[in-house]
Amino acid sequence: MKYTEEHEWLKPEADGIVIVGISEHAAEQLGDIVFIELPETETEVAKGDEIVVIESVKAASDILAPLDGEIVEINDALEASPGLVNEDPLDGGWFFKMKLADPSELDSLMTEAEYKNFID
Amino acid sequence: MGLRRTPLYDLHTSLGAKMVPFAGWEMPVQYGTGVMAEHLATRETAGLFDVSHMGQVIIRALSKKNSDAALALESLIPANYLGLAEGRQRYGVLTNDKGGIRDDLMVANRGDHFFLVVNAGNADADIAYLREHLSDRCEIEVIADRALLALQGPAAEAAFAPIAQGASEMKFMDCAVFESKFGALWVTRSGYSGEDGYEISVATDNAEALTRRLLDTPGVVACGLGARDSLRMEAGLPLHGQDITPDTTPVEAGLGWSIQKVRRTGGDREGGFPGADRILAQFENGPEQKLVGLRPEGRAPMRAGTSLFVDADAADPIGEITSGGFGPSLQAPMSMGYVPAEMAKPGTALMADLRGRRLPVSVTPLPFRPANYKR
């Protein structure tokens, strides 16, 4: 599992595809999540694009594309149950899967240990 | 200038509050369990809010006649304070020359003086304004040595009864002073959540002990500004600086009820407050815009600043959302905003621009959720 400075995690699957979600720390900071707007599948995204909108009771936040690639699947369960991100941010609360344009870019992201240092 | 702290600052941080800057104060926005849980606890049992940042002011007539203080207040606020009985509180708005709202406030008649509670962000300006206009007739005393707590929710009465003998008998908008273990408590049966409850002014030195005592009561939950905002929105209560401003009048904001008949055209004390011409004309002819409730379709909250349109294609907005968020008790998004009067009818379908997309909203009566006051 790799992490970004934007508090996203990326879990590699086969064929250059990664699952993307947000860290426990980020979910806790956002508070009770009430609505999530996900990108459409087959969308090409560039690193830094605002592709997910998260609304908590109090405020809206954006989630940025962690790397270049294409969205191949989204977590439909979040539409009806956005609270999944608070309850299970590292598994059931995943956002989308993307096919990376350059899978080697994953190496540039933080390891779990590095991320823990980053948020401390 | 640094942020001010209430007497409960240390308690908040020890309870795990997330502190944020608000109107020049460092205030708890939420505690560990989060806004949603705090909001729901207030609806189901009771929430306790530190509202010590709000301004507490006493107005005393130099003549010693409280009716003179009432008339002085009436020169700045379009409400009937001469007719407000001792031991009762009444909501009002300080108007400006355009009929806009400088601030909204609570005014209680305490026999030989009036007790005012004003918004934190406007307190300094309000006090200067009251001094400027009333000093020839009244003494304006700023209460700086008392904290203010709001205990809100269906369990508030039971939680407060052992502390203040007789508080259970109070009705909505009653005001009384109780001697207690925590010194004299200045109490009103009111709040900003749409629930029954009390606002309790307590001497700074006793504030933490009283707060701890209330929080020790089963069902009483510490709540922050986040829950205060979602509760007041569900209750359809406007927030000054957002839903009511120096550019909106009480008639436009649906606060015409706060201007009693005696201050309106044909009343014994008609007008005589800043902006009376405009406000009284709006009662006659109807205002051009109105503050309405708005229910977005779907689950996406629409917050302050969101533009409203008549349809999906219209180029120019017809209004704007002034408050909005997700209602934990409604389990749905809710907003308030201004629309032209002819579009203010409940059921009117409008479109809102959310991040570049037009999404449907419908005009809904306020409040979103009926109030639960003890009348």
Contacts between the chains, C-beta under 8 A, distances in Angstrom:
chain1	res1	chain2	res2	distance
A	31	B	30	6.6
A	31	B	34	5.2
A	31	B	35	5.8
A	31	B	36	7.8
A	31	B	226	7.5
A	32	B	34	5.0
A	32	B	35	5.9
A	32	B	36	3.9
A	32	B	37	7.8
A	32	B	328	7.7
A	34	B	36	8.0
A	34	B	299	6.9
A	34	B	301	6.7
A	34	B	326	4.1
A	34	B	333	7.8
A	35	B	299	4.7
A	35	B	300	5.1
A	35	B	301	6.1
A	35	B	326	7.0
A	35	B	333	7.4
A	37	B	300	6.6
A	37	B	355	7.9
A	53	B	300	8.0
A	53	B	355	6.7
A	55	B	300	6.7
A	55	B	301	5.0
A	55	B	326	6.7
A	56	B	35	7.6
A	57	B	34	7.7
A	57	B	35	4.2
A	57	B	36	5.7
A	57	B	39	7.5
A	57	B	226	6.3
A	57	B	230	5.9
A	57	B	325	6.5
A	57	B	326	5.4
A	57	B	328	6.5
A	58	B	29	7.2
A	58	B	30	7.9
A	58	B	35	5.9
A	58	B	226	4.9
A	58	B	229	7.4
A	58	B	230	8.0
A	58	B	325	7.0
A	60	B	301	7.4
A	60	B	303	6.7
A	79	B	299	7.8
A	82	B	299	7.6
